[in-house]
Amino acid sequence: MNEELAITIGTAARAARERLGLTQAEVAERIGLVHAVYSRLERGKMLPSVPSLYRLCRELRVSPETLMGLGPPASARKAQRPQEDEAPKLRRLLHLAHKLDEEDLDALLHVASALAR
């Protein structure tokens, strides 16, 4: 294993995850890894497989070049999608809302509407 590359990927993944306001468990679930495995990846103790690297780049919205230390850091790039400008708590709420069934989503909408008044 290339330890330097593993540390570079892990550091970049952590920075991108924190920028998005996500937990390790959330990212692990979204890319199909066990939380403990994702934690090892962020600590630079392992390299991701190519399919995992692909899913990680998509989920964290960073290029493979950035994740591998070959491009500018994610913080130096302009936002490519409107969602990247959203506050981390709003993004988390949106992620959780996607998991709700229609009835629960209506209830959440009602509560949010009441709170926004």
ABEGO torsion letter per residue (X at the ends): XBAAAAAAAAAAAAAAAAAAGBBAAAAAAAAGBBAAAAAAAAAGABBBBAAAAAAAAAAAGBBAAAAAGABBBAAABBBABAAAABBAAAAAAAAAAAABBAAAAAAAAAAAAAAAX
